C-alpha cells in the first residue's frame, strides 16, 4: 500500500530539513521534485513518487537538492 506523507514527514525524510525547504525544491525545475496532491488545504505526497524521485537523483550527473536550492 502506498503511504501518503504530510510535508513535515517529507521534510524529516530528507534529513529533517525545514518544511519551507520542500517549497523551495518545488520551485526549482531542475530538481523536478514530485508535486503534492491536496487533502483539503494540506499538501501530501505519495511515498512511491518520492522513492522514484530518489532513484532518479542517484543517477550520475543529476542535481542534488540542498536546503538553499531556489530562492523564494
N, C-alpha and C positions, 0 to 999 in steps of 0.2 A: 504494500500500500504506500502511495506517495504521501509523505508528510508535507504539511503546509507550515511555513515558518513566518513569524512576525519579524519586523525589521530588527528588533532587539536580539532575536535569536540568530538572524543573519549576521549582524554585527559581531556577536560572540563567536560565531563560526569562523570568522576571519580575523582572529586574534584579539577579540574584544575591542574592535575599533569603535569610535564614536558613531552612533547611528547616522549622524549627518554625513559621515564619510560615504555611506551607502548612496545617499542622494548625489554626492559628487561623482561617484562611479557611474551612476545612471546618466549623468550629463556628459560623460566622456565617450564619444562614439568609437574611439579606438579600442576601448575596453570591451564594448559590446556586452555589458553586464545585463543579465536577464531582467526583463521588465516585470514589475509586480502585477498581480491582479488584486482587486479590492473586494473586501467584505465590508460593506458599508463604506466608511472612510478609512478603514485600516488596510494599509498595503501588506500583502502576503506574497510569499514566493513558494513555488513548487520545489521541493528538495531535489528532485531529479533534474530540473533545469539548472540548478546551482552546481550539481555534480558534473553535468555535461560542460558547463562553462569552465569548471576547474580543470577538466581533462583538456579542454582546448587551450587554456592558459599554460599548461605544462609543455605544450609543443614548443620547440626551439624558435626563437625569433618573435614570440608573441609578447606584447607589452604586459608587464606585471602591474597589478593595481598597487597603489600606495595611498596612504591617508591624505596626501596632498594632491592627488590627481584631480584635475578640473577645478577651477575656481568658480565660486558661486556667491 
